[in-house]
Amino acid sequence: MKVREQLKAELDGEDLVGVLIVYQDKEHYMYNTLKNRDIFSKYKINATYFQVACGIYTSLSVLLMDEIPKGVYYVDELLLNTNNHYGQYLTFYMTSFVIGENNHSNGPLLHRMRKVNQYVKI
């Protein structure tokens, strides 16, 4: 239980949040990694909480500051079909993202997990 309270037990390592889009012949990815020590020294919370807070901040900023037409949107539709500043809000605190593409695909994540699980015994 002390791990939840970082003042008593410092968390080591990094947290990663991102998106992987899998196609038949390629993959696109975008992710952010943050070190717990760096985030805790600046904000007094761990990297996971910080990344979640950044997501909430970004979502609320779009809702409160951008004019979004009424309706229901998938995330990609919201970004492509509306005039908003999601990227600017998100990168205000989460400043570094890795963005790239693989020119091959290992298939959907569920298939990858099944393949790994057949080799790994816990």
Secondary structure, 3 states (H helix, E strand, C coil): CHHHCCCCCCCCCEEEEEEEEECCCCEEEEEEEEEHHHHHHHHCCCHHHHHHHHHHHHHHHHHHHCCCCCCCCCHHHHHHHCCCCHHHHHHHHCCCCEEEEECCCCCCHHHHHHHHHHHCCC
